[in-house]
Amino acid sequence: MHAIPTTRSRLPSMKSIAIGAAVALLSSVAITSMAAAPAAYDKTFLIKAADSGSTEIAASKVAQSKSSNPEVKKFADSMVTDHTKVAEELKQLASSKQVDVSDQPSAPHKAQIDKLSKLEGKQFDAQYAAKIGVAAHKDAVKLFTEASQKATDPDIKAFAAKTLPALQHHLDMANSLHDSLPK
């Protein structure tokens, strides 16, 4: 008698199908999560950009309440409004790239804001315009210019390039404000 082959011997068992499916699923999850994580430069940019923006917002809120100069208050209002909008975009972008960013200034920036908040009158206005207006925006323009060229993630690169003109405009506004204040 000849043995008649059964379907069981030719077909994979349910157990081997389940194991194969699990391996395929886990492999695709691992590949997807690796692909979604940005390069070190891109991650660093997101973190620094969030710190820069939160510093502008916090310091400008101090200026809104401390300054008696209408031009300084107007500039501070613009900074709070514009940087809050960009911060929300940045937070969504960072979240989509699985990068946690803070909405609070870093410790060195908090110290800078604390020091600034102890000043009064014209001295406060001059330091706010110089340190937060001009210097911080020079740093931000540099940061975003580099990211618009060096970022490897296309979404991060596009965000940096899209945001850069507003930061350059803020720098121009800050220079004008700084130049208009009494020395």
ChimeraX attribute file (.defattr): number of C-alpha atoms within 10 A of each C-alpha:
attribute: neighborCount
match mode: 1-to-1
recipient: residues
	/A:1	3
	/A:2	4
	/A:3	5
	/A:4	6
	/A:5	8
	/A:6	8
	/A:7	8
	/A:8	8
	/A:9	8
	/A:10	8
	/A:11	10
	/A:12	10
	/A:13	11
	/A:14	9
	/A:15	9
	/A:16	11
	/A:17	12
	/A:18	11
	/A:19	12
	/A:20	12
	/A:21	12
	/A:22	12
	/A:23	12
	/A:24	12
	/A:25	12
	/A:26	12
	/A:27	12
	/A:28	12
	/A:29	12
	/A:30	12
	/A:31	11
	/A:32	11
	/A:33	12
	/A:34	10
	/A:35	11
	/A:36	14
	/A:37	15
	/A:38	19
	/A:39	13
	/A:40	10
	/A:41	13
	/A:42	21
	/A:43	21
	/A:44	15
	/A:45	20
	/A:46	25
	/A:47	18
	/A:48	19
	/A:49	21
	/A:50	26
	/A:51	21
	/A:52	24
	/A:53	25
	/A:54	23
	/A:55	24
	/A:56	25
	/A:57	26
	/A:58	20
	/A:59	25
	/A:60	28
	/A:61	16
	/A:62	18
	/A:63	24
	/A:64	19
	/A:65	11
	/A:66	18
	/A:67	21
	/A:68	15
	/A:69	14
	/A:70	10
	/A:71	14
	/A:72	25
	/A:73	20
	/A:74	12
	/A:75	19
	/A:76	28
	/A:77	17
	/A:78	15
	/A:79	23
	/A:80	19
	/A:81	12
	/A:82	17
	/A:83	22
	/A:84	17
	/A:85	12
	/A:86	17
	/A:87	21
	/A:88	13
	/A:89	13
	/A:90	21
	/A:91	19
	/A:92	14
	/A:93	16
	/A:94	21
	/A:95	12
	/A:96	13
	/A:97	20
	/A:98	14
	/A:99	19
	/A:100	14
	/A:101	20
	/A:102	15
	/A:103	19
	/A:104	16
	/A:105	22
	/A:106	16
	/A:107	10
	/A:108	10
	/A:109	18
	/A:110	16
	/A:111	12
	/A:112	16
	/A:113	21
	/A:114	13
	/A:115	12
	/A:116	20
	/A:117	17
	/A:118	9
	/A:119	16
	/A:120	14
	/A:121	11
	/A:122	15
	/A:123	15
	/A:124	20
	/A:125	24
	/A:126	22
	/A:127	18
	/A:128	27
	/A:129	27
	/A:130	18
	/A:131	18
	/A:132	25
	/A:133	28
	/A:134	22
	/A:135	16
	/A:136	20
	/A:137	25
	/A:138	18
	/A:139	14
	/A:140	20
	/A:141	22
	/A:142	15
	/A:143	17
	/A:144	26
	/A:145	19
	/A:146	15
	/A:147	25
	/A:148	20
	/A:149	12
	/A:150	13
	/A:151	21
	/A:152	15
	/A:153	17
	/A:154	10
	/A:155	14
	/A:156	23
	/A:157	20
	/A:158	15
	/A:159	17
	/A:160	24
	/A:161	17
	/A:162	13
	/A:163	15
	/A:164	20
	/A:165	14
	/A:166	15
	/A:167	22
	/A:168	18
	/A:169	13
	/A:170	21
	/A:171	22
	/A:172	16
	/A:173	17
	/A:174	26
	/A:175	17
	/A:176	14
	/A:177	19
	/A:178	21
	/A:179	13
	/A:180	12
	/A:181	15
	/A:182	9
	/A:183	8
